[in-house]
C-alpha cells in the first residue's frame, strides 16, 4: 500500500486558515443566441458568493 507523503501536508497554519475563506463557485449561464448552457467557474471569497451567483 502507498503511504501519504509527509511533505504534502501544509506546515503553515496561517496559510491554511486563509485558504478556508475562499470557495469555488460554478454557475450555469444560458447563451441568448443558441439557448445552450455553459458553465463559468470562479474562486470567490465566501462573503461574496451570493453576489457572484446573482450577477447577470
C-alpha positions, -999 to +999 in steps of 0.1 A: +000+000+000+010+035-007+018+059+022+007+096+023+036+119+016+046+138+047+057+168+026+022+172+011+008+184+045+009+221+049+031+233+077+019+269+076-012+271+097-019+308+088-019+300+050-042+270+056-066+292+076-067+319+049-074+293+022-106+283+040-123+316+033-123+310-005-149+290-023-151+276-059-184+286-074-197+271-107-226+289-124-247+278-154-250+306-179-275+303-208-265+316-242-290+340-256-282+330-291-284+292-290-300+286-256-273+262-247-258+263-212-222+269-204-205+268-170-184+296-155-161+288-126-146+313-102-128+313-069-145+339-047-144+350-011-170+332+010-187+366+018-191+374-019-207+340-031-243+353-033-232+384-052-214+362-078-244+339-082-269+367-086-249+387-112-260+385-148 
